[in-house]
C-alpha cells in the first residue's frame, strides 16, 4: 500500500500531462502558447522556484554540511554522466540531441517525484538525504546539463561566445546560485518578496507538465520506439540506479542512506530537460518523450531496483 501511495504522485503528474494533450487537441492551445510556455517557465518561473527551494530548505549550516557531505551523490551522478557519454558515442546518438540525451540519462526528477516518494516509502527520516541528492543533482543539471542542452543548438547553428556564456549563466542557474549565496550568507529577504517569489515559482510544475502534454499531442507515435529514446530511458531507470548502488557499496555508507540515494537515482528524467530543449529549440520532441517514457516506466522498474538494495 505504501508503494501504491507513493506512486500516486507519479500518476498525478501523468494526469496533468494528459490535460495538456486534451487542451491541445481540442484547439484551446495554439502555436503562440507552445512557443511562450518554455520561455516563460525558463526565464520567469524557474529562477524564483529554485531560489525559494534553496533558501527555505537549507540553512547556513545545512549548505556547508551538504557541500562537504555530498560526495556519494556527486560521484554517482558523474559516473552516470560518464556512462551517458560512452553510450552516446558507442551507439551514435544523433548530434542534434546528444547533450539532451546525456542530461536526460544522468539527472533525475529528484524533487518533483523524489521527495514525496522517499517520504512515503522510507519515512520522514529520509528527507534530509533525499535533499542532499537533490542538491547534487540540481547543481549538476544547472551547470553541465544545461550547457550540454544549449550546446545542441551550437551543433546545428552558429553559436557565438556571448551565447555560450548566456547558456551557462541562464536564469535558472542564476536563481539557483542566488539561493545558495543567500543561504550561505544567512540573508533574509522581506516576507512579501519571498511570498511573491513562491507564488511565481509554484507555476513551474503545472506549466512544465502542460507543456509536456502539448508536445505529446503532436509527436508521431512511432518516435517512442526510437533507439536513442529507449537507450536513454534504460540508462535513466536501470543503469543509473545500479551505478549508484555500486558507489554506495564502494563507500560503505549506512544502508538506509544508500537506499535513499539509489531510490533518487531510479526516478524519471528531470522535467526541466524538456523545457530547456524547447527553449533552445534543439529537439523538444525527444525531451517530451523521454520524460513521459521514464515517468511511466519507473512504475515497473522501481520495485525491482529497491528489491536489490
N, C-alpha and C positions, 0 to 999 in steps of 0.2 A: 504493500500500500504506500509506503514511503517513497518508493521508486516512482510509482504512478503519480503520486502527488508532486514530486519534483519535476517530472516531465510535463506537468500541466503548464508550466511556464513556457516550454518549447511549443506546445500546441497553441498557446495564446499568441506567440509570435507568428506562427503559421496562419492563424485566423486573421490577423491584421494584414498579412501579405495577401490573403485571399480577398479581403475587402479592396485592396489596391487593384487586383485583377478585375473585380466586378466593376469598380468605378471607371476603369479604363475602357473596358469592353462595352459599357453602356453609354459611352460618349461623354461622361462627366469631366473627363480629363483630356486636354488637348496637348499638342506638341510644346506649347509655351510652358505649361506646368511641368512637363517632363524635363525641360531644359532648366527651369528655375530651381527645382527642388534640390538637386545635388549641390548647386552653388549656395543655396540658402543654408542647407544643413552644414556644409563645409565651412563657410565663412561667418555665419551668424549663430547657428545653434550649438555647434560642437565646441567652439572655444569656451563659452561660459559653462557648458556642461562639464568639460574636463577640469576647468578651474575649480568649480564648486565641488567636484568629486574629490579632488586632492585636498582642498582646504578643509572640507567638512569631515573627511575620513582620517586624515593624518595630522597628528600634532608635530611640533618641532622635534620631540624625541623620537616619535614614530618614523619620521622621514630619515633621520640619521641612522636609526637602527636598521631600517629597511634597506638603505643604501649599502650598508655593510653586511647585511644578512641575506641579501638576495642572490647569493652565489649559485645555489642549486637551480632556481628558475632561470637565471641568466644563462648558465651553462647549457641547460636543456633546450632553451629557445635557440641559442646559437648553433647547437648541434642539429636541431630540426632545420634551421636555415641552411646549414651546410648540406644536409640531405636533400633539401629542395633544389639547391644549386646543382648538385650532382645529377639528380633525377631529371631536372630541366635540360641539362646538357646531353645526357645519355639518350633521352627519349626525344630530343629535338623539339622541345616546346616552341610554339610559334613566337617569334621575336616581338610581335605586337602585344603579347600578353605575358612575356617572360617575367617581368617584375611583379605583375599582379599574381601570377602563378606562385612565385616564391613567397610573397607576403601572405597569400591565402593558405598556403601549405604550412607556414611557420606560426601564424598568430591565431589565437582562439578568441571566442567571444567570452572573455574572462569575467566581464561584469554583467552584461545583459542576461546571460544564461548562467554563467558560472557561480555568481554569488548566491542566487536563490537555490540553485541545485545543490551546492555544498551545504548550505544551511539546512535543507530538507533531508539530505542523505546522511550527512556527517555531524549535524548539530551545530549550535552556535559557536562551539569551541573552534570550528574550522574556519570561521570568517576571517580572523587576522591573517592566517596563512593563505587563504584564497585571495585576500587583498594584496599580499606580498607577491603572489604570482601575477596578479593583475598589474601591479606596479611595473614589474619587469616586462610583461607583455606589452603594455601601453608605451613604455619607453622605447622598446624596440620598434614597434609599429610606427610611431610618430616620428622616428628618425630614419632608420634604414628602410623600413617598409614603405613609408610614404614617398621617400625619394625613389625607390625602385619603381613604384607605380607611375610616378611622374616621368621617370626615365623611359618608360614605354613610349611616351609621346615623342621623346627625343629620337628614338629609333625610327619613327615614322615621319617626323617633320624636323626642320631645323630647330635647335634648342640652344638659345643664347646663354651666356654666362649669367646674365641677370635672371633669366627664367629658372636656371639651375638653383640659384640662391633662393629665389622665391619658393621653389619646390621644397627646399629644406626648411625655410622659415615660414611655413604655411600657418594660417590662422589657428588650426587645431594644435600644432606644435607650440605656438606661442602661448596659447591658453594653458597647455599642459605645463610648460616651463614656468609660466607666471604663477600657477598654483603651487609648484614646488618651491619657488622663491618665497611666496607668501607664507607657506607652512614652515620653511626653514628659518625665516626671519621673524616668525610669530606676528605677522602683520594681520591686523583685524580691520576689515572694511566695514563701513556702516551697514547696519542691518538692511536698510532699504535697497542698498546696492546689491547685497548678496541675494535678497529675495527676488529682485528683478532678474539677476543673472540665473537664478534657479528656475524661474518661470520660463525664460527663453531656452535654457538648457534642456528642460523637460520635453521640448518639441523634438529633440533629436531622435529618440527611439521610434515614436509613431511615424514621423515623416520618412525616416530611413526605411521602415518596413513597408510603407505605402509605395515608396519609390521602387523597392524590390518587386512588389506586386505589379506595378505598372510595367516593369521590364519583363516580367514573366508572361504577361498577356501578349507580347509581341515576339517573343523568342521562338524560333522554329522548334518543333517538338524533337526533331532528330538531333538537335545540338546537345541534348543531355547525354547522349551516348558517345560524345567525342572522347578521344583518348586522353587529351590534356585534362579534361574535366574529371574523368574517372581517376586519373593519376593523382591530381591534386586532392580529391576527396579521400582517396585511400591513404595518402600521406597524412592528411589532417586528422582523420578519425582512427587510424590504425598505427601507422609508423611513428607519429609524434608521441602518443602516449607510451608506446613501447620504448622509445629512446629516453623519454623522461623517467620511466621505471628503471632503466639501466643506470641513469645518472643517480637516482635516489639510492639504488643498491650500492653503487660505487662509493658514494659519500657516506653511506651507513647512517643516514638520518633516521629519526623516530618514524615508526611505521605509520602512525596516524598522520603525521605531516606529509609523509610520502604519498599517502592516499589522496590528500588534498591536491598535491601538485599533479599527480597522474590524472585525477579527475578533471582538473582545469586544462590539462593538455589534450584531453579527449573530446573537447567541446567543438561545436561548429566554428566555421571561419568567422573572424571578426567582421562585424556588419559594415564597418566603415570602408572596407576594401571595395565594395560595390559603389559606394558614394564617391570615393576618390577616383575610381576608374571612370565614372560618368563625368566627374568634374574635369578631369584631364582629357576626356574624350579618347580613351585608348581602346578598351574592349569591355564596355559595360555589360553586354550580354553574358560574357563569361563570369564577371563578378556577381551578377544576379543569380546565375545558375549554381555557382559553387556554394554560395550561402544557402540557397534552398536545398540543394542536394545534401550538404553536410548537416543541416538542421534536421532534415527527415532521417538521414542515415544514422545520426547519433542515438536515435531511439533503439536501434538494433545493436550498435557497437558498444555503447556504454556498459550494459550489463556484462558483456564478455570481458571488456578491459578491467572493470572493477573486480571481477572474479579472480583476476591474476594478482591483484595487489594484496 
